[in-house]
Amino acid sequence: MKSKDALSVVDAIRLFPNRWRLVAALACNTFNSFALILTGHFLRLMVDAVIKRDLSELLRYFLLATLLEITRSSITYLGRLLR
């Protein structure tokens, strides 16, 4: 990233009327992206568990993916409220 680009980002944050809302919205978007990648990883592990016919492992990854998806959707909703 060029220093000129970094200045424009800092200026954009400074010019935003409520910068904490902007920072929170950016954090929500970052978490959302990370959670989608992690959910995809859990889905791949669930497919592996089905292939191995390991029900306990399948249930564990299903619960983790479900919890992550509930958290992701809640944080996405919060991010929309902050915009």
C-alpha positions as a LaTeX table, in Angstrom:
\begin{tabular}{lrrr}
\hline
Residue & $x$ (\AA) & $y$ (\AA) & $z$ (\AA) \\
\hline
Met1 & 0.00 & 0.00 & 0.00 \\
Lys2 & 1.36 & 3.40 & $-0.95$ \\
Ser3 & 1.55 & 6.11 & 1.68 \\
Lys4 & $-0.76$ & 8.18 & $-0.52$ \\
Asp5 & $-3.42$ & 5.43 & $-0.27$ \\
Ala6 & $-2.97$ & 5.19 & 3.49 \\
Leu7 & $-3.52$ & 8.93 & 3.83 \\
Ser8 & $-6.73$ & 8.72 & 1.84 \\
Val9 & $-8.02$ & 5.95 & 4.12 \\
Val10 & $-7.11$ & 7.96 & 7.22 \\
Asp11 & $-8.77$ & 11.03 & 5.75 \\
Ala12 & $-11.88$ & 9.02 & 4.93 \\
Ile13 & $-12.07$ & 7.77 & 8.51 \\
Arg14 & $-11.47$ & 11.30 & 9.82 \\
Leu15 & $-14.15$ & 12.73 & 7.54 \\
Phe16 & $-16.70$ & 10.07 & 8.44 \\
Pro17 & $-19.26$ & 11.64 & 10.82 \\
Asn18 & $-19.00$ & 8.90 & 13.44 \\
Arg19 & $-15.70$ & 7.10 & 13.04 \\
Trp20 & $-16.41$ & 4.52 & 15.73 \\
Arg21 & $-19.44$ & 3.34 & 13.76 \\
Leu22 & $-17.22$ & 3.05 & 10.68 \\
Val23 & $-14.57$ & 1.08 & 12.57 \\
Ala24 & $-17.22$ & $-1.22$ & 14.04 \\
Ala25 & $-18.78$ & $-1.77$ & 10.61 \\
Leu26 & $-15.36$ & $-2.60$ & 9.13 \\
Ala27 & $-14.68$ & $-5.02$ & 11.99 \\
Cys28 & $-18.04$ & $-6.71$ & 11.37 \\
Asn29 & $-17.24$ & $-7.07$ & 7.68 \\
Thr30 & $-13.82$ & $-8.52$ & 8.47 \\
Phe31 & $-15.29$ & $-11.04$ & 10.90 \\
Asn32 & $-17.97$ & $-11.92$ & 8.36 \\
Ser33 & $-15.36$ & $-12.76$ & 5.72 \\
Phe34 & $-13.30$ & $-14.80$ & 8.17 \\
Ala35 & $-16.39$ & $-16.69$ & 9.39 \\
Leu36 & $-17.42$ & $-17.60$ & 5.84 \\
Ile37 & $-13.98$ & $-19.09$ & 5.18 \\
Leu38 & $-14.08$ & $-21.01$ & 8.46 \\
Thr39 & $-17.61$ & $-22.28$ & 7.77 \\
Gly40 & $-16.42$ & $-23.60$ & 4.42 \\
His41 & $-13.59$ & $-25.40$ & 6.21 \\
Phe42 & $-16.07$ & $-26.97$ & 8.66 \\
Leu43 & $-18.23$ & $-28.10$ & 5.75 \\
Arg44 & $-15.23$ & $-29.83$ & 4.18 \\
Leu45 & $-14.49$ & $-31.54$ & 7.50 \\
Met46 & $-18.14$ & $-32.66$ & 7.70 \\
Val47 & $-17.84$ & $-34.26$ & 4.25 \\
Asp48 & $-14.69$ & $-36.04$ & 5.41 \\
Ala49 & $-16.57$ & $-37.28$ & 8.50 \\
Val50 & $-19.38$ & $-38.63$ & 6.30 \\
Ile51 & $-16.84$ & $-40.44$ & 4.13 \\
Lys52 & $-15.22$ & $-41.92$ & 7.26 \\
Arg53 & $-18.69$ & $-42.67$ & 8.71 \\
Asp54 & $-17.79$ & $-41.02$ & 12.00 \\
Leu55 & $-21.04$ & $-39.70$ & 13.43 \\
Ser56 & $-19.50$ & $-38.02$ & 16.49 \\
Glu57 & $-17.04$ & $-36.06$ & 14.35 \\
Leu58 & $-19.83$ & $-35.10$ & 11.94 \\
Leu59 & $-21.98$ & $-33.87$ & 14.83 \\
Arg60 & $-19.09$ & $-31.91$ & 16.34 \\
Tyr61 & $-18.33$ & $-30.04$ & 13.11 \\
Phe62 & $-22.03$ & $-29.53$ & 12.40 \\
Leu63 & $-22.51$ & $-27.88$ & 15.81 \\
Leu64 & $-19.40$ & $-25.73$ & 15.35 \\
Ala65 & $-20.53$ & $-24.62$ & 11.90 \\
Thr66 & $-24.03$ & $-23.90$ & 13.17 \\
Leu67 & $-22.72$ & $-21.84$ & 16.10 \\
Leu68 & $-20.38$ & $-19.95$ & 13.82 \\
Glu69 & $-23.16$ & $-19.25$ & 11.34 \\
Ile70 & $-25.48$ & $-17.96$ & 14.08 \\
Thr71 & $-22.70$ & $-15.71$ & 15.36 \\
Arg72 & $-21.88$ & $-14.54$ & 11.84 \\
Ser73 & $-25.48$ & $-13.66$ & 11.03 \\
Ser74 & $-25.84$ & $-11.77$ & 14.34 \\
Ile75 & $-22.67$ & $-9.78$ & 13.70 \\
Thr76 & $-23.74$ & $-9.12$ & 10.10 \\
Tyr77 & $-27.04$ & $-7.73$ & 11.41 \\
Leu78 & $-25.13$ & $-5.58$ & 13.91 \\
Gly79 & $-22.91$ & $-4.32$ & 11.10 \\
Arg80 & $-25.96$ & $-3.32$ & 9.08 \\
Leu81 & $-27.34$ & $-1.42$ & 12.06 \\
Leu82 & $-24.08$ & 0.48 & 12.41 \\
Arg83 & $-24.01$ & 1.69 & 8.81 \\
\hline
\end{tabular}
